[in-house]
Amino acid sequence: MSEFGFESTADEVLADKDLKGRTALITGGYSGLGQETARAMAARGAHIILSGRDATKLSAAADELATATGAKVDTLVCNLASLDSVRKAGKEASERFEKIDLLINNAGVMACDEAKTDDGFEMQFGTNHLGHFLLTNLLMPLVEKGERPRIVNLSSRGHHIAPVDFDDPNFENRAYDKWVSYGQSKTANVLFAVGLEERLAGKGIHAYALHPGGIHTNLGRHMSEEDVANLMARIRKAAEERGEEPQPFKTIPQGAATTCWVATTDELEGAGGLYCEDCHVANEDNEDTGGGVRSYAIDKDKADRLWTMSEEMVGQSFAY
């Protein structure tokens, strides 16, 4: 489907794109994949809104990006682990910005020890899904003003680990497992894209989820040396079972490529609710450990159930 693949970089994907007049809001935009996505889009003329929880880091990243690319770069402070912060960010965005063409839900936490958000949700589900669920819906009036708007959720192959446990998303009645928690949150990212597509495709707004690849970024800042060793062992074992060599880690420019492809390619025009990897739409697959999207992550009934549960958890309903 695509001329791009595993080794493609964000700059290569965007080489023939003119993003002048387009506004992209990127959560987690001051480091790692978010920062590279912002840089690559700014280099093609996009107006960038960097969002993150640390105002000092945001300001420094914005100044650096504007100087390097000449692009207009704004910042929006938002702590996804606090619904109050998310609501303040949504209100501020509505007052300061005219539209959002590309909403890149990039921020996240991975395999952290058991912790709670400000509102008492399990940290990974609360940050990776609920924070983005609320923020995306609060920003929807700006997205509706965008031109051919797209919403892009960064999920992960980690969604293979676990579906969403609708009976106990916050690990209140089961032992906490950092990897099951991460997998659940990444499945929620995919289901959220499916739910958005069902509700918004009629308005010309399309939503996607993606696996950026295995990349060394500060996403893994909570992982111990033992966690990293165990993860690498699982990757090697899965590859051996497939009769393959383990895939190498991607560079950060390669890791941002699928985000940039999903956000801009004409090949996805008019279609959404899809899960992509390596600049391609992934196939539904419940067996392959080396790729594909699990059926439970693109199930429309589960997407509706997640939407309803998420509305209850954030205490706000959104009808489209």
Protein Blocks (a to p, Z undefined) as FASTA:
>chain_A
ZZbdfklcfklmmmmpcfehiacddehklgcjllmmmmmmmmnopacddddfblklmmmm
mmmmmmmnopacddddddfkbmklmmmmmmmmmmmpmbdfbdcdfbccehiacdddfkop
afklmmmmmmmmmmmmmmmmmmmmpghiacdddddfklmmpccdfklmnopmbccdfklm
mmmmmmmmmmmmmmmmmmmmmnopacddddebjcddfklmmpcfklmmmmmmmmmmmmmm
nopacdddddfklmmmmmmmmmmpmklgoiahiaceehiacdddfkbmngcjdfklmcfk
lmmmmmmmmmmmnopacdZZ
